[in-house]
Amino acid sequence: MGAVTVTIDIAGLPPERIVFEPSPLAELGMALHALAEPAHHPGLHGWATATAAGLKPDLADRLHEADFLWTSTFSDVLMPFSGVHGGDGRTGATLAEELDLLDRLDEERFLMAAMEFTCSRSYTTGVMIESGRALELAASRGPKQLGFARRILDDPGAVRAWLRRLFEDCDQAFFADTWRRVGPGLAADARHKAELLRRKGLGDALRDVSPALSFDEERGRIRADKLSDGGTTAVDPAVGPGLTLVPSHFGWPHLTVLYAPGWRPVIAYPVGAPDLPGPASVEILQRRMEALAHPLRMRLCRNLGRASYTTGELAETQGITAPEVSRHLSVLKRAGLVTTRRRGRYVLHQLDVAVVARLGSDFLEAVLR
């Protein structure tokens, strides 16, 4: 299996159209991810525990209803500044400003972004899948995903209003205080990166953002080293030229690239990283690294690190047969890297992120990037 990357074509893009800016709504999305998946974020356990304990039951229940928007995927509804027709692609200074941008997304773009969890292929093609198929795929993900899919297909305006109220209630409950604490640091990081871009050029600025990013100056392409394939352009005349890089306090180990057709590209990058413990023993490390030596099992870990999947879903995602998936899952399970649980007639598999973290931050960052 060859290298897998996400590329952004920036040939001919004026330097002033490359901006580093914090995004309150994107940061709220990252914070919600850290709340929903604390094992992904070892350095945030204290914050996540205290914040979750302080949530009122009604808000906690509503967050649970929609948590797949920031767990199994990082929905583009959390970065609406990139998708507004006629917009300038700039982030909002406040959460309220970015929620206004979310309101300005046209219905088709909102539906595509909010329904991404049903079918990743629609993300790269820009073509909304037929509603019956969308419901079928949502049902395979679980009852709450099916319920959400039905609601949004029946009345997208009501779901849009529901999401705005949810984010506003999060702001009142915990995020306003959180943003006051982390926002200045993110703004300072954005200024530092912008100055580095001005003084030393894009290559140096990207290296300072993440070692997973590189710049092919001859071809005019940014390359993000991720376990996914995709590509977009920052010079689409239908959208308007531009590239936005968004710093995140809550982001590690995720390097998020928005590359949906018709949206300006966005790279959301983590600022800082926690220290992680090493492996428990040489014998366990050897067994687990041997299990991960196969590139397809690395790809499976990318899926399973974000959400639980059935064997059939993994087969469809990877384009192989269910028996092949089962054989690879057996290797991962024998190494203690994957857990299994039953939900009705479905058997769900998921990566044990806490175990993977003990292999070291390089591998964890690669599969969750």
MARDOMI-821310 format. One record per residue (C-alpha): x, y, z; residue number from 1. Coordinates in pm, 1 decimal. Layout:
# residues N
<east->X north->Y up->Z i->NUM> $
...
//
This chain:
# residues 369
<east->0.0 north->0.0 up->0.0 i->1> $
<east->145.4 north->337.1 up->-99.6 i->2> $
<east->156.3 north->656.5 up->99.6 i->3> $
<east->-174.5 north->816.0 up->189.4 i->4> $
<east->-200.9 north->1191.4 up->211.6 i->5> $
<east->-431.1 north->1488.1 up->186.7 i->6> $
<east->-303.2 north->1753.3 up->-54.8 i->7> $
<east->-398.9 north->2119.3 up->-94.6 i->8> $
<east->-313.8 north->2290.4 up->-422.1 i->9> $
<east->-207.4 north->2649.3 up->-351.5 i->10> $
<east->-31.3 north->2727.0 up->-681.6 i->11> $
<east->-76.4 north->3096.3 up->-752.3 i->12> $
<east->-231.6 north->3171.7 up->-413.1 i->13> $
<east->-121.0 north->3515.3 up->-287.2 i->14> $
<east->58.8 north->3487.2 up->48.7 i->15> $
<east->-186.2 north->3728.8 up->210.0 i->16> $
<east->-465.7 north->3476.1 up->146.5 i->17> $
<east->-300.2 north->3229.4 up->385.2 i->18> $
<east->-418.4 north->3321.9 up->733.3 i->19> $
<east->-365.3 north->3188.7 up->1085.2 i->20> $
<east->-670.2 north->3254.8 up->1303.9 i->21> $
<east->-834.3 north->3097.2 up->1608.4 i->22> $
<east->-1193.6 north->2979.1 up->1566.2 i->23> $
<east->-1420.8 north->2975.1 up->1873.0 i->24> $
<east->-1667.0 north->2727.0 up->1720.1 i->25> $
<east->-1395.0 north->2490.6 up->1597.7 i->26> $
<east->-1237.9 north->2504.2 up->1944.5 i->27> $
<east->-1574.3 north->2428.3 up->2104.1 i->28> $
<east->-1596.4 north->2125.7 up->1873.9 i->29> $
<east->-1250.1 north->2011.3 up->1982.5 i->30> $
<east->-1345.7 north->2062.2 up->2348.6 i->31> $
<east->-1661.6 north->1856.4 up->2299.0 i->32> $
<east->-1451.4 north->1583.4 up->2138.8 i->33> $
<east->-1220.4 north->1583.1 up->2440.5 i->34> $
<east->-1525.2 north->1549.1 up->2667.3 i->35> $
<east->-1667.6 north->1262.0 up->2460.8 i->36> $
<east->-1336.6 north->1080.9 up->2402.3 i->37> $
<east->-1113.6 north->1152.8 up->2706.3 i->38> $
<east->-886.0 north->858.1 up->2620.5 i->39> $
<east->-775.6 north->1046.9 up->2307.0 i->40> $
<east->-651.9 north->1335.1 up->2522.7 i->41> $
<east->-439.8 north->1214.0 up->2816.2 i->42> $
<east->-336.3 north->1566.4 up->2910.9 i->43> $
<east->-694.9 north->1688.9 up->2949.5 i->44> $
<east->-834.7 north->1433.1 up->3193.2 i->45> $
<east->-862.1 north->1684.9 up->3476.7 i->46> $
<east->-1044.6 north->1941.8 up->3264.2 i->47> $
<east->-1272.3 north->1680.4 up->3106.4 i->48> $
<east->-1364.8 north->1523.5 up->3440.2 i->49> $
<east->-1442.1 north->1856.1 up->3606.6 i->50> $
<east->-1636.3 north->1989.0 up->3307.6 i->51> $
<east->-1841.4 north->1673.1 up->3261.4 i->52> $
<east->-1925.5 north->1668.5 up->3632.6 i->53> $
<east->-2055.9 north->2025.0 up->3610.0 i->54> $
<east->-2291.4 north->1968.6 up->3316.1 i->55> $
<east->-2663.0 north->1981.8 up->3387.0 i->56> $
<east->-2836.0 north->1654.4 up->3293.0 i->57> $
<east->-3040.0 north->1812.7 up->3012.4 i->58> $
<east->-2731.6 north->1955.8 up->2842.6 i->59> $
<east->-2538.8 north->1630.7 up->2889.0 i->60> $
<east->-2825.9 north->1438.1 up->2727.2 i->61> $
<east->-2841.3 north->1674.2 up->2430.8 i->62> $
<east->-2466.2 north->1653.2 up->2379.3 i->63> $
<east->-2495.1 north->1275.6 up->2376.8 i->64> $
<east->-2762.5 north->1298.7 up->2103.6 i->65> $
<east->-2522.0 north->1466.9 up->1862.0 i->66> $
<east->-2178.4 north->1356.7 up->1982.1 i->67> $
<east->-2103.9 north->1167.5 up->1659.2 i->68> $
<east->-2060.0 north->1510.8 up->1496.6 i->69> $
<east->-1736.1 north->1553.8 up->1691.9 i->70> $
<east->-1630.9 north->1194.6 up->1767.1 i->71> $
<east->-1648.1 north->957.5 up->1468.1 i->72> $
<east->-1612.1 north->1263.0 up->1242.8 i->73> $
<east->-1524.6 north->1627.5 up->1301.0 i->74> $
<east->-1819.6 north->1781.7 up->1121.5 i->75> $
<east->-1763.4 north->2076.9 up->892.3 i->76> $
<east->-2059.5 north->2250.2 up->1060.1 i->77> $
<east->-1798.7 north->2337.1 up->1323.5 i->78> $
<east->-1604.4 north->2545.8 up->1068.3 i->79> $
<east->-1882.9 north->2728.2 up->877.9 i->80> $
<east->-1656.2 north->3022.2 up->792.4 i->81> $
<east->-1509.1 north->2797.6 up->523.5 i->82> $
<east->-1835.8 north->2721.1 up->347.2 i->83> $
<east->-2042.3 north->3039.9 up->334.3 i->84> $
<east->-2116.4 north->3150.7 up->-24.0 i->85> $
<east->-1984.6 north->3502.2 up->-76.5 i->86> $
<east->-1795.1 north->3499.5 up->253.0 i->87> $
<east->-1432.0 north->3597.5 up->299.2 i->88> $
<east->-1327.5 north->3269.4 up->462.7 i->89> $
<east->-1226.7 north->3441.3 up->785.7 i->90> $
<east->-1314.1 north->3304.5 up->1126.6 i->91> $
<east->-1539.6 north->3491.8 up->1365.9 i->92> $
<east->-1399.4 north->3681.5 up->1662.1 i->93> $
<east->-1664.2 north->3536.3 up->1893.2 i->94> $
<east->-1870.6 north->3220.2 up->1914.4 i->95> $
<east->-2183.6 north->3423.3 up->1839.0 i->96> $
<east->-2027.7 north->3551.8 up->1515.4 i->97> $
<east->-1942.8 north->3199.3 up->1404.3 i->98> $
<east->-2290.8 north->3073.8 up->1490.9 i->99> $
<east->-2421.4 north->3351.0 up->1265.2 i->100> $
<east->-2199.1 north->3209.4 up->991.0 i->101> $
<east->-2346.8 north->2865.8 up->1059.1 i->102> $
<east->-2691.7 north->3017.1 up->1004.4 i->103> $
<east->-2570.3 north->3153.7 up->668.5 i->104> $
<east->-2468.5 north->2812.7 up->529.0 i->105> $
<east->-2709.4 north->2719.6 up->251.6 i->106> $
<east->-2929.6 north->2417.7 up->314.9 i->107> $
<east->-2743.3 north->2180.7 up->83.2 i->108> $
<east->-2406.5 north->2255.6 up->241.4 i->109> $
<east->-2547.9 north->2226.3 up->590.2 i->110> $
<east->-2704.2 north->1888.9 up->505.5 i->111> $
<east->-2382.6 north->1759.0 up->348.1 i->112> $
<east->-2175.4 north->1865.0 up->648.8 i->113> $
<east->-2418.6 north->1741.4 up->912.7 i->114> $
<east->-2478.6 north->1408.1 up->734.8 i->115> $
<east->-2111.4 north->1330.3 up->674.1 i->116> $
<east->-2121.2 north->1058.3 up->940.2 i->117> $
<east->-2345.2 north->844.4 up->713.8 i->118> $
<east->-2107.5 north->813.3 up->419.8 i->119> $
<east->-1750.3 north->939.5 up->394.8 i->120> $
<east->-1753.8 north->901.5 up->15.9 i->121> $
<east->-1994.2 north->1194.6 up->-20.4 i->122> $
<east->-1730.1 north->1412.4 up->146.9 i->123> $
<east->-1478.1 north->1368.0 up->-132.9 i->124> $
<east->-1728.1 north->1381.4 up->-420.3 i->125> $
<east->-1947.8 north->1664.5 up->-298.3 i->126> $
<east->-2255.5 north->1466.5 up->-402.9 i->127> $
<east->-2525.1 north->1407.7 up->-140.9 i->128> $
<east->-2625.9 north->1042.5 up->-127.5 i->129> $
<east->-2991.3 north->946.9 up->-177.3 i->130> $
<east->-3196.5 north->986.7 up->141.2 i->131> $
<east->-3298.6 north->621.3 up->163.7 i->132> $
<east->-2935.7 north->509.6 up->143.9 i->133> $
<east->-2839.3 north->777.4 up->396.9 i->134> $
<east->-3095.2 north->641.0 up->643.0 i->135> $
<east->-2975.2 north->286.6 up->582.2 i->136> $
<east->-2615.4 north->385.2 up->656.7 i->137> $
<east->-2721.2 north->590.2 up->959.1 i->138> $
<east->-2912.5 north->290.0 up->1094.9 i->139> $
<east->-2597.0 north->79.1 up->1074.5 i->140> $
<east->-2417.7 north->337.2 up->1289.1 i->141> $
<east->-2677.0 north->319.8 up->1566.8 i->142> $
<east->-3024.6 north->432.7 up->1678.1 i->143> $
<east->-2930.3 north->787.8 up->1772.5 i->144> $
<east->-2758.3 north->842.6 up->1436.2 i->145> $
<east->-3070.5 north->713.2 up->1262.9 i->146> $
<east->-3291.2 north->940.0 up->1469.3 i->147> $
<east->-3071.9 north->1240.9 up->1392.1 i->148> $
<east->-3064.9 north->1156.8 up->1020.6 i->149> $
<east->-3442.9 north->1136.1 up->1010.0 i->150> $
<east->-3478.3 north->1467.0 up->1191.6 i->151> $
<east->-3238.6 north->1652.9 up->966.5 i->152> $
<east->-3384.0 north->1513.0 up->643.4 i->153> $
<east->-3738.1 north->1597.3 up->758.8 i->154> $
<east->-3664.1 north->1948.7 up->885.8 i->155> $
<east->-3305.6 north->2074.0 up->845.6 i->156> $
<east->-3402.1 north->2421.9 up->967.8 i->157> $
<east->-3521.6 north->2286.3 up->1301.1 i->158> $
<east->-3202.8 north->2083.9 up->1348.0 i->159> $
<east->-2992.4 north->2388.7 up->1261.4 i->160> $
<east->-3175.7 north->2589.8 up->1529.9 i->161> $
<east->-3138.5 north->2300.3 up->1776.6 i->162> $
<east->-2762.5 north->2286.1 up->1717.3 i->163> $
<east->-2723.7 north->2661.5 up->1760.8 i->164> $
<east->-2907.3 north->2648.3 up->2091.6 i->165> $
<east->-2692.7 north->2352.0 up->2198.5 i->166> $
<east->-2371.2 north->2541.8 up->2126.4 i->167> $
<east->-2503.5 north->2854.3 up->2300.7 i->168> $
<east->-2588.1 north->2648.8 up->2609.4 i->169> $
<east->-2236.0 north->2499.4 up->2603.6 i->170> $
<east->-2097.6 north->2851.7 up->2593.3 i->171> $
<east->-2299.4 north->2949.5 up->2899.0 i->172> $
<east->-2221.7 north->2627.8 up->3086.8 i->173> $
<east->-1844.2 north->2609.1 up->3039.7 i->174> $
<east->-1701.4 north->2728.3 up->2710.0 i->175> $
<east->-1707.5 north->3104.7 up->2769.2 i->176> $
<east->-1477.9 north->3059.4 up->3069.2 i->177> $
<east->-1265.5 north->2807.7 up->2878.1 i->178> $
<east->-1229.4 north->3040.2 up->2579.4 i->179> $
<east->-1126.0 north->3329.7 up->2803.1 i->180> $
<east->-850.5 north->3105.6 up->2934.2 i->181> $
<east->-720.9 north->2948.4 up->2610.9 i->182> $
<east->-815.6 north->3211.6 up->2350.8 i->183> $
<east->-526.1 north->3453.0 up->2416.8 i->184> $
<east->-272.1 north->3172.0 up->2380.5 i->185> $
<east->-425.0 north->3061.3 up->2051.5 i->186> $
<east->-422.4 north->3419.8 up->1922.3 i->187> $
<east->-56.3 north->3450.1 up->2020.7 i->188> $
<east->28.0 north->3126.1 up->1840.5 i->189> $
<east->-155.9 north->3245.5 up->1529.1 i->190> $
<east->39.2 north->3573.0 up->1533.2 i->191> $
<east->367.8 north->3384.7 up->1574.1 i->192> $
<east->289.9 north->3153.7 up->1279.7 i->193> $
<east->179.3 north->3446.9 up->1061.5 i->194> $
<east->503.7 north->3630.4 up->1136.4 i->195> $
<east->702.6 north->3315.5 up->1057.8 i->196> $
<east->516.9 north->3290.4 up->726.4 i->197> $
<east->599.3 north->3653.4 up->647.4 i->198> $
<east->967.1 north->3630.5 up->742.2 i->199> $
<east->1069.3 north->3278.1 up->638.6 i->200> $
<east->801.2 north->3150.3 up->403.5 i->201> $
<east->532.9 north->2885.1 up->400.0 i->202> $
<east->761.4 north->2583.3 up->434.7 i->203> $
<east->903.4 north->2703.8 up->766.1 i->204> $
<east->560.9 north->2807.9 up->892.9 i->205> $
<east->413.2 north->2466.1 up->814.9 i->206> $
<east->702.8 north->2285.8 up->983.7 i->207> $
<east->631.4 north->2492.1 up->1292.9 i->208> $
<east->262.9 north->2392.3 up->1273.3 i->209> $
<east->323.8 north->2016.0 up->1252.6 i->210> $
<east->587.8 north->1771.3 up->1127.8 i->211> $
<east->300.3 north->1602.2 up->942.9 i->212> $
<east->278.6 north->1900.5 up->706.4 i->213> $
<east->514.6 north->1974.4 up->418.9 i->214> $
<east->522.5 north->2211.9 up->124.0 i->215> $
<east->620.4 north->2116.2 up->-230.6 i->216> $
<east->720.9 north->2461.4 up->-353.9 i->217> $
<east->782.7 north->2348.3 up->-711.7 i->218> $
<east->431.5 north->2203.2 up->-752.2 i->219> $
<east->263.1 north->2450.8 up->-519.6 i->220> $
<east->110.8 north->2184.0 up->-295.9 i->221> $
<east->74.6 north->2136.1 up->76.3 i->222> $
<east->88.2 north->1772.4 up->185.8 i->223> $
<east->-67.6 north->1647.6 up->510.1 i->224> $
<east->63.6 north->1307.9 up->613.3 i->225> $
<east->-258.1 north->1138.3 up->728.7 i->226> $
<east->-403.8 north->789.3 up->707.0 i->227> $
<east->-660.8 north->909.8 up->454.2 i->228> $
<east->-662.1 north->1012.2 up->89.8 i->229> $
<east->-799.9 north->1337.7 up->-41.0 i->230> $
<east->-724.3 north->1659.5 up->-215.1 i->231> $
<east->-857.1 north->2007.5 up->-272.6 i->232> $
<east->-754.8 north->2347.6 up->-400.3 i->233> $
<east->-718.9 north->2681.5 up->-228.3 i->234> $
<east->-763.2 north->2865.8 up->-557.1 i->235> $
<east->-1112.7 north->2754.9 up->-662.8 i->236> $
<east->-1262.0 north->3056.3 up->-848.8 i->237> $
<east->-1613.9 north->2946.7 up->-750.0 i->238> $
<east->-1524.5 north->2972.1 up->-381.1 i->239> $
<east->-1260.6 north->3240.1 up->-369.1 i->240> $
<east->-890.2 north->3187.1 up->-296.3 i->241> $
<east->-775.8 north->3123.4 up->56.3 i->242> $
<east->-638.7 north->2884.4 up->317.3 i->243> $
<east->-706.7 north->2911.6 up->691.0 i->244> $
<east->-493.2 north->2749.1 up->961.1 i->245> $
<east->-663.5 north->2726.2 up->1299.6 i->246> $
<east->-470.4 north->2662.4 up->1625.2 i->247> $
<east->-632.6 north->2446.9 up->1894.2 i->248> $
<east->-559.9 north->2400.5 up->2263.6 i->249> $
<east->-776.5 north->2086.2 up->2273.9 i->250> $
<east->-667.7 north->1940.4 up->1941.8 i->251> $
<east->-376.6 north->1706.2 up->2015.2 i->252> $
<east->-327.0 north->1447.9 up->1866.9 i->253> $
<east->-562.5 north->1546.6 up->1585.8 i->254> $
<east->-452.4 north->1736.6 up->1276.7 i->255> $
<east->-782.9 north->1811.0 up->1102.6 i->256> $
<east->-800.8 north->1902.9 up->733.5 i->257> $
<east->-1122.9 north->2032.9 up->580.6 i->258> $
<east->-1107.7 north->1951.7 up->210.4 i->259> $
<east->-1472.8 north->1922.3 up->105.6 i->260> $
<east->-1550.8 north->2028.6 up->-253.0 i->261> $
<east->-1673.6 north->2387.1 up->-266.5 i->262> $
<east->-1533.6 north->2480.7 up->75.2 i->263> $
<east->-1215.3 north->2676.0 up->139.0 i->264> $
<east->-952.5 north->2440.0 up->281.7 i->265> $
<east->-881.9 north->2458.8 up->653.9 i->266> $
<east->-606.3 north->2300.6 up->861.5 i->267> $
<east->-680.9 north->2282.6 up->1235.5 i->268> $
<east->-363.9 north->2202.9 up->1426.6 i->269> $
<east->-282.9 north->2131.2 up->1792.4 i->270> $
<east->-79.7 north->2366.9 up->2006.3 i->271> $
<east->130.4 north->2167.3 up->2252.9 i->272> $
<east->125.5 north->1795.6 up->2334.3 i->273> $
<east->118.0 north->1597.1 up->2660.5 i->274> $
<east->380.5 north->1353.8 up->2781.4 i->275> $
<east->268.0 north->992.6 up->2740.5 i->276> $
<east->397.8 north->684.9 up->2926.1 i->277> $
<east->599.4 north->422.6 up->2743.1 i->278> $
<east->509.8 north->56.7 up->2681.5 i->279> $
<east->449.1 north->-182.6 up->2971.2 i->280> $
<east->708.7 north->-440.0 up->2860.0 i->281> $
<east->927.2 north->-536.2 up->2566.6 i->282> $
<east->727.9 north->-855.9 up->2509.0 i->283> $
<east->393.9 north->-672.0 up->2492.3 i->284> $
<east->543.4 north->-399.6 up->2276.2 i->285> $
<east->682.0 north->-655.7 up->2030.2 i->286> $
<east->349.4 north->-839.2 up->2007.0 i->287> $
<east->156.2 north->-520.9 up->1945.4 i->288> $
<east->399.1 north->-372.7 up->1695.9 i->289> $
<east->397.3 north->-698.3 up->1498.5 i->290> $
<east->17.2 north->-677.8 up->1487.6 i->291> $
<east->44.3 north->-325.5 up->1349.9 i->292> $
<east->309.3 north->-403.4 up->1090.1 i->293> $
<east->48.5 north->-455.0 up->816.9 i->294> $
<east->-56.6 north->-126.5 up->647.0 i->295> $
<east->-421.4 north->-233.2 up->620.3 i->296> $
<east->-435.6 north->-288.1 up->995.9 i->297> $
<east->-305.7 north->66.6 up->1035.7 i->298> $
<east->-596.1 north->184.3 up->820.3 i->299> $
<east->-839.9 north->-18.1 up->1030.1 i->300> $
<east->-696.8 north->143.5 up->1343.0 i->301> $
<east->-772.8 north->484.1 up->1195.4 i->302> $
<east->-1141.4 north->394.3 up->1166.2 i->303> $
<east->-1159.6 north->213.9 up->1498.3 i->304> $
<east->-984.7 north->494.9 up->1682.9 i->305> $
<east->-1270.4 north->729.9 up->1600.7 i->306> $
<east->-1576.3 north->511.7 up->1654.9 i->307> $
<east->-1696.2 north->153.7 up->1687.0 i->308> $
<east->-1761.1 north->-31.9 up->1358.8 i->309> $
<east->-1905.3 north->-361.7 up->1247.9 i->310> $
<east->-1702.0 north->-596.7 up->1031.3 i->311> $
<east->-1929.3 north->-521.9 up->736.9 i->312> $
<east->-1884.8 north->-146.7 up->772.1 i->313> $
<east->-1507.1 north->-183.6 up->781.4 i->314> $
<east->-1518.1 north->-405.4 up->473.1 i->315> $
<east->-1716.3 north->-142.6 up->283.0 i->316> $
<east->-1488.2 north->138.4 up->398.0 i->317> $
<east->-1168.2 north->-45.6 up->303.4 i->318> $
<east->-1300.6 north->-207.3 up->-14.6 i->319> $
<east->-1221.8 north->-563.8 up->92.9 i->320> $
<east->-1427.6 north->-865.5 up->198.0 i->321> $
<east->-1569.1 north->-917.7 up->546.9 i->322> $
<east->-1362.4 north->-1237.8 up->600.9 i->323> $
<east->-1044.3 north->-1041.6 up->524.4 i->324> $
<east->-1143.0 north->-780.1 up->779.7 i->325> $
<east->-1216.1 north->-1051.1 up->1035.3 i->326> $
<east->-869.5 north->-1200.4 up->991.7 i->327> $
<east->-702.6 north->-864.9 up->1051.5 i->328> $
<east->-928.2 north->-787.6 up->1348.6 i->329> $
<east->-833.7 north->-1120.8 up->1504.1 i->330> $
<east->-466.4 north->-1022.5 up->1495.0 i->331> $
<east->-541.2 north->-685.5 up->1654.8 i->332> $
<east->-761.5 north->-843.6 up->1921.8 i->333> $
<east->-499.6 north->-1106.3 up->2011.1 i->334> $
<east->-258.6 north->-819.2 up->2070.3 i->335> $
<east->-510.7 north->-650.3 up->2299.1 i->336> $
<east->-544.8 north->-345.7 up->2073.3 i->337> $
<east->-913.3 north->-380.4 up->1982.3 i->338> $
<east->-1216.3 north->-435.9 up->2203.6 i->339> $
<east->-1547.4 north->-592.3 up->2098.0 i->340> $
<east->-1901.7 north->-546.4 up->2226.7 i->341> $
<east->-2245.9 north->-647.4 up->2105.4 i->342> $
<east->-2531.8 north->-408.2 up->2030.7 i->343> $
<east->-2841.7 north->-602.6 up->1937.1 i->344> $
<east->-2756.1 north->-808.6 up->1632.0 i->345> $
<east->-2443.8 north->-604.5 up->1560.9 i->346> $
<east->-2093.3 north->-683.2 up->1688.9 i->347> $
<east->-1894.8 north->-361.6 up->1723.5 i->348> $
<east->-1515.7 north->-327.7 up->1731.8 i->349> $
<east->-1318.2 north->-28.9 up->1861.9 i->350> $
<east->-955.1 north->61.8 up->1916.0 i->351> $
<east->-845.6 north->64.3 up->2280.6 i->352> $
<east->-691.1 north->409.9 up->2270.4 i->353> $
<east->-551.0 north->384.5 up->2622.5 i->354> $
<east->-354.4 north->72.8 up->2522.0 i->355> $
<east->-234.5 north->234.5 up->2199.5 i->356> $
<east->-118.4 north->539.8 up->2392.5 i->357> $
<east->123.6 north->316.8 up->2579.9 i->358> $
<east->292.1 north->233.2 up->2249.1 i->359> $
<east->400.4 north->593.2 up->2235.3 i->360> $
<east->278.0 north->926.7 up->2106.7 i->361> $
<east->412.3 north->884.7 up->1751.2 i->362> $
<east->178.5 north->596.3 up->1669.3 i->363> $
<east->-120.9 north->743.1 up->1853.7 i->364> $
<east->-76.4 north->1074.6 up->1677.8 i->365> $
<east->-52.2 north->901.3 up->1339.1 i->366> $
<east->-375.1 north->700.1 up->1370.3 i->367> $
<east->-573.7 north->987.9 up->1522.6 i->368> $
<east->-430.5 north->1265.4 up->1310.6 i->369> $
//
